[in-house]
Amino acid sequence: MILVKLILRILLSPAVLIVTLFEMLSKLVLNTATIILNILSIVFLIAAVFIFFHDGWKDSLFAFAFAFLASPFGLPAAAYLLVEAIGVLKQGIKRITT
């Protein structure tokens, strides 16, 4: 049994390394993109308010929708869930070898 675990550790260590590097890179890109999307969300929100008072509520709905998608509750939240799934995958691979 000890030999099987040793062989699994040797075989799965590159996979753990690759998944760990991919998770770290994903977190870096996601944090950077979240900052940019927050700024973009504010721009869309301001534009939506101006469009609301200038053209009416029907035209401002698209800008409000884009502001929501760019906000931390839209696309970044979905991306954080995917990065957490990568972390769960990494923990599952590590659990196999212990």
N, CA and C of each residue as an Amber inpcrd file, in Angstrom:
protein
   294
   0.8180000  -1.1950000   0.0000000   0.0000000   0.0000000   0.0000000
   0.8650000   1.2630000   0.0000000   1.9530000   1.2060000   0.7350000
   2.8500000   2.3560000   0.7930000   3.4990000   2.5900000  -0.5610000
   3.8230000   1.5050000  -1.2550000   4.4250000   1.6180000  -2.5810000
   3.4480000   2.2420000  -3.5830000   2.1700000   1.8890000  -3.4670000
   1.1580000   2.4450000  -4.3720000   1.0240000   3.9490000  -4.1440000
   1.0080000   4.3650000  -2.8870000   0.9150000   5.7930000  -2.5840000
   2.1450000   6.5490000  -3.0790000   3.2990000   5.9430000  -2.9670000
   4.5260000   6.5830000  -3.4530000   4.4860000   6.7370000  -4.9670000
   4.0330000   5.7140000  -5.6570000   3.9310000   5.7970000  -7.1180000
   2.9030000   6.8540000  -7.5190000   1.7680000   6.9070000  -6.8150000
   0.7560000   7.9330000  -7.1060000   1.2980000   9.3370000  -6.8610000
   2.0550000   9.5110000  -5.7820000   2.6400000  10.8360000  -5.5220000
   3.5910000  11.2430000  -6.6350000   4.3980000  10.3080000  -7.0930000
   5.3520000  10.6140000  -8.1640000   4.6210000  10.9290000  -9.4590000
   3.5830000  10.1780000  -9.7630000   2.8510000  10.3930000 -11.0150000
   1.9680000  11.6410000 -10.9890000   1.4070000  11.9570000  -9.8290000
   0.4710000  13.0820000  -9.7620000   1.1100000  14.3990000  -9.3410000
   2.3670000  14.3910000  -8.9410000   3.0020000  15.6450000  -8.5360000
   3.0960000  16.6590000  -9.6840000   3.3780000  16.2620000 -10.9310000
   3.3430000  17.2710000 -12.0010000   1.9460000  17.8510000 -12.2170000
   0.9190000  17.0270000 -12.0650000  -0.4530000  17.5220000 -12.2220000
  -0.7880000  18.5310000 -11.1270000  -0.3760000  18.2450000  -9.9020000
  -0.6140000  19.1810000  -8.7950000   0.1250000  20.4860000  -9.0470000
   1.3460000  20.3980000  -9.5320000   2.1290000  21.5940000  -9.8270000
   1.4700000  22.4260000 -10.9240000   1.0240000  21.7780000 -11.9800000
   0.3870000  22.5010000 -13.0880000  -0.9110000  23.1500000 -12.6340000
  -1.7220000  22.4170000 -11.8710000  -2.9920000  22.9780000 -11.3940000
  -2.7400000  24.1210000 -10.4230000  -1.7270000  24.0160000  -9.5810000
  -1.3940000  25.0920000  -8.6430000  -0.9480000  26.3420000  -9.3890000
  -0.0850000  26.1800000 -10.3880000   0.3590000  27.3400000 -11.1730000
  -0.8050000  27.9700000 -11.9370000  -1.6780000  27.1270000 -12.5000000
  -2.8350000  27.6400000 -13.2180000  -3.7820000  28.3880000 -12.2800000
  -3.9490000  27.8820000 -11.0600000  -4.8010000  28.5520000 -10.0830000
  -4.2170000  29.9080000  -9.6860000  -2.9160000  29.9570000  -9.4540000
  -2.2850000  31.2190000  -9.0740000  -2.3690000  32.2430000 -10.2040000
  -2.1250000  31.8040000 -11.4390000  -2.2180000  32.6940000 -12.5930000
  -3.6440000  33.1770000 -12.7870000  -4.6030000  32.2890000 -12.5900000
  -6.0110000  32.6650000 -12.7270000  -6.4080000  33.6950000 -11.6810000
  -5.9430000  33.5250000 -10.4640000  -6.2520000  34.4980000  -9.4090000
  -5.6410000  35.8600000  -9.7180000  -4.4150000  35.8680000 -10.2460000
  -3.7740000  37.1320000 -10.6020000  -4.5490000  37.8510000 -11.7020000
  -4.8960000  37.1110000 -12.7540000  -5.6450000  37.7080000 -13.8680000
  -7.0280000  38.1570000 -13.3970000  -7.6590000  37.3520000 -12.5560000
  -8.9990000  37.6830000 -12.0760000  -8.9920000  38.9190000 -11.2030000
  -8.0170000  39.0580000 -10.3380000  -7.9530000  40.2570000  -9.4930000
  -7.7160000  41.5100000 -10.3300000  -6.8530000  41.4050000 -11.3340000
  -6.6040000  42.5430000 -12.2160000  -7.8500000  42.8890000 -13.0270000
  -8.5010000  41.8770000 -13.5620000  -9.7090000  42.1120000 -14.3600000
 -10.8430000  42.6620000 -13.5030000 -10.9230000  42.2480000 -12.2470000
 -11.9710000  42.7530000 -11.3670000 -11.8050000  44.2470000 -11.1220000
 -10.5840000  44.6960000 -10.9540000 -10.3400000  46.1280000 -10.7660000
 -10.7780000  46.9060000 -11.9990000 -10.4060000  46.4140000 -13.1600000
 -10.7830000  47.0900000 -14.4090000 -12.2940000  47.0620000 -14.5990000
 -12.9300000  45.9250000 -14.3080000 -14.3790000  45.8290000 -14.4640000
 -15.1350000  46.6970000 -13.4640000 -14.5810000  46.9000000 -12.2780000
 -15.2180000  47.8110000 -11.3180000 -15.2410000  49.2390000 -11.8520000
 -14.1360000  49.6610000 -12.4260000 -14.0810000  50.9970000 -13.0230000
 -15.0560000  51.0850000 -14.1850000 -15.0830000  50.0590000 -15.0130000
 -16.0060000  50.0280000 -16.1470000 -17.4610000  50.0090000 -15.6930000
 -17.7400000  49.3470000 -14.5980000 -19.0930000  49.3120000 -14.0540000
 -19.5520000  50.6970000 -13.6270000 -18.6740000  51.4470000 -13.0190000
 -19.0160000  52.8100000 -12.6140000 -19.2870000  53.6780000 -13.8370000
 -18.4820000  53.5170000 -14.8790000 -18.6900000  54.2790000 -16.1130000
 -20.0410000  53.9280000 -16.7340000 -20.3590000  52.6280000 -16.7940000
 -21.6490000  52.2110000 -17.3460000 -22.8130000  52.7160000 -16.4990000
 -22.6430000  52.7290000 -15.1940000 -23.7130000  53.2120000 -14.3210000
 -23.9670000  54.6980000 -14.5280000 -22.9070000  55.4760000 -14.6210000
 -23.0630000  56.9160000 -14.8710000 -23.6940000  57.1480000 -16.2300000
 -23.2560000  56.3890000 -17.2350000 -23.8460000  56.5120000 -18.5690000
 -25.3140000  56.1220000 -18.5500000 -25.6610000  55.0990000 -17.7950000
 -27.0540000  54.6630000 -17.7220000 -27.9410000  55.7270000 -17.0950000
 -27.4230000  56.4030000 -16.0740000 -28.2140000  57.4690000 -15.4410000
 -28.4150000  58.6190000 -16.4280000 -27.3690000  58.9920000 -17.1380000
 -27.5200000  60.0610000 -18.1320000 -28.4770000  59.6580000 -19.2450000
 -28.3740000  58.4440000 -19.7210000 -29.2830000  57.9760000 -20.7660000
 -30.7100000  57.9150000 -20.2470000 -30.8760000  57.5330000 -18.9860000
 -32.2090000  57.4600000 -18.3990000 -32.8960000  58.8190000 -18.4180000
 -32.1750000  59.8640000 -18.0430000 -32.7830000  61.1890000 -18.0040000
 -32.8720000  61.8410000 -19.3790000 -32.0420000  61.4180000 -20.3110000
 -32.0360000  62.0400000 -21.6280000 -32.9700000  61.3360000 -22.6120000
 -32.8880000  60.0060000 -22.7090000 -33.6370000  59.2720000 -23.7190000
 -34.7930000  58.4420000 -23.1650000 -34.8130000  58.1850000 -21.9160000
 -35.8840000  57.3710000 -21.3480000 -35.3530000  56.0790000 -20.7520000
 -36.2700000  55.3670000 -20.1200000 -35.8460000  54.1920000 -19.3690000
 -35.5560000  52.9890000 -20.2590000 -36.1670000  52.9050000 -21.4230000
 -35.9580000  51.7360000 -22.2770000 -34.5280000  51.6790000 -22.8180000
 -33.9860000  52.8030000 -23.1670000 -32.6210000  52.8250000 -23.7040000
 -31.5650000  52.6400000 -22.6180000 -31.9130000  52.9940000 -21.3940000
 -30.9220000  52.8870000 -20.3230000 -30.8300000  51.4740000 -19.7530000
 -31.7620000  50.5850000 -20.1080000 -31.7220000  49.2300000 -19.5650000
 -30.4600000  48.4640000 -19.9770000 -30.0090000  48.6750000 -21.2110000
 -28.7910000  47.9920000 -21.6510000 -27.5730000  48.4530000 -20.8570000
 -27.4930000  49.7320000 -20.6030000 -26.3610000  50.2450000 -19.8350000
 -26.4210000  49.7460000 -18.3860000 -27.6300000  49.6820000 -17.8270000
 -27.7610000  49.1320000 -16.4680000 -27.3790000  47.6510000 -16.4460000
 -27.7540000  46.9080000 -17.4820000 -27.3980000  45.4850000 -17.5520000
 -25.8830000  45.3140000 -17.6650000 -25.2390000  46.1270000 -18.4950000
 -23.7770000  46.0500000 -18.6020000 -23.1100000  46.4590000 -17.2980000
 -23.6810000  47.4440000 -16.6140000 -23.1180000  47.8560000 -15.3240000
 -23.2180000  46.7190000 -14.3110000 -24.3280000  45.9930000 -14.3320000
 -24.4680000  44.8580000 -13.4190000 -23.4860000  43.7440000 -13.7690000
 -23.3390000  43.4350000 -15.0590000 -22.4180000  42.3720000 -15.4560000
 -20.9750000  42.7080000 -15.1120000 -20.6130000  43.9730000 -15.1830000
 -19.2410000  44.3760000 -14.8780000 -19.0230000  44.5600000 -13.3780000
 -20.1110000  44.6290000 -12.6030000 -19.9790000  44.8260000 -11.1630000
 -19.4560000  43.5500000 -10.5050000 -19.0590000  43.6290000  -9.2480000
 -18.5480000  42.4270000  -8.5620000 -19.5880000  41.3210000  -8.3930000
 -20.8660000  41.6170000  -8.6350000 -21.9040000  40.5960000  -8.5100000
 -22.1990000  39.8980000  -9.8250000 -21.5810000  40.3200000 -10.9090000
 -21.8520000  39.7560000 -12.2270000 -20.7910000  38.7570000 -12.6460000
 -20.0660000  39.0950000 -13.6890000 -19.0690000  38.1820000 -14.2530000
 -17.9150000  37.8560000 -13.3000000 -17.4000000  38.8150000 -12.5080000
 -16.3290000  38.4310000 -11.5800000 -16.7620000  37.3910000 -10.5460000
 -18.0220000  37.4330000 -10.1200000 -18.4950000  36.4340000  -9.1580000
 -18.4880000  35.0440000  -9.7830000 -18.9190000  34.9550000 -11.0390000
 -18.8910000  33.6620000 -11.7280000 -17.4540000  33.1800000 -11.9280000
 -16.5620000  34.0980000 -12.2180000 -15.1580000  33.7200000 -12.4060000
 -14.5320000  33.2570000 -11.0870000 -14.8940000  33.9040000  -9.9710000
 -14.3890000  33.4560000  -8.6810000 -14.8660000  32.0400000  -8.3650000
 -16.0910000  31.7090000  -8.7500000 -16.5830000  30.3430000  -8.5480000
 -15.7640000  29.3360000  -9.3530000 -15.3940000  29.7050000 -10.5770000
 -14.5780000  28.8040000 -11.3960000 -13.1760000  28.6130000 -10.8150000
 -12.6020000  29.6870000 -10.2890000 -11.2700000  29.5740000  -9.6800000
 -11.3440000  28.7180000  -8.4150000 -12.4240000  28.8480000  -7.6610000
 -12.5920000  27.9960000  -6.4870000 -12.7550000  26.5370000  -6.8860000
 -13.3940000  26.2770000  -8.0300000 -13.5220000  24.9040000  -8.5220000
 -12.1500000  24.3300000  -8.8740000 -11.2730000  25.1720000  -9.3940000
  -9.9030000  24.7240000  -9.6790000  -9.1990000  24.3570000  -8.3710000
  -9.4190000  25.1470000  -7.3240000  -8.8370000  24.8340000  -6.0170000
  -9.3680000  23.5300000  -5.4500000 -10.6540000  23.2710000  -5.6430000
 -11.2360000  22.0080000  -5.1850000 -10.6350000  20.8410000  -5.9570000
 -10.4290000  21.0320000  -7.2540000  -9.7830000  19.9970000  -8.0630000
  -8.3800000  19.7030000  -7.5500000  -7.6460000  20.7490000  -7.2160000
  -6.2830000  20.5620000  -6.6920000  -6.3110000  19.8080000  -5.3640000
  -7.2490000  20.1620000  -4.4890000  -7.3470000  19.4620000  -3.2080000
  -7.7470000  18.0020000  -3.3990000  -8.5970000  17.7490000  -4.4030000
  -8.9720000  16.3660000  -4.6950000  -7.7970000  15.5390000  -5.1730000
  -6.9670000  16.1350000  -6.0210000  -5.7690000  15.4170000  -6.4820000
  -4.8170000  15.1670000  -5.3300000  -4.6570000  16.1580000  -4.4530000
  -3.7720000  15.9750000  -3.2940000  -4.3250000  14.9190000  -2.3340000
  -5.6500000  14.8590000  -2.2040000  -6.2610000  13.8940000  -1.2930000
  -6.0400000  12.4590000  -1.7790000  -5.9450000  12.2810000  -3.0810000
  -5.6900000  10.9380000  -3.6340000  -4.3320000  10.4250000  -3.1680000
  -3.3620000  11.3100000  -3.0870000  -2.0030000  10.8730000  -2.7750000
  -1.7270000  10.7660000  -1.2820000  -2.6520000  11.1390000  -0.4390000
  -2.3810000  11.0420000   1.0160000  -3.0720000   9.8460000   1.6200000
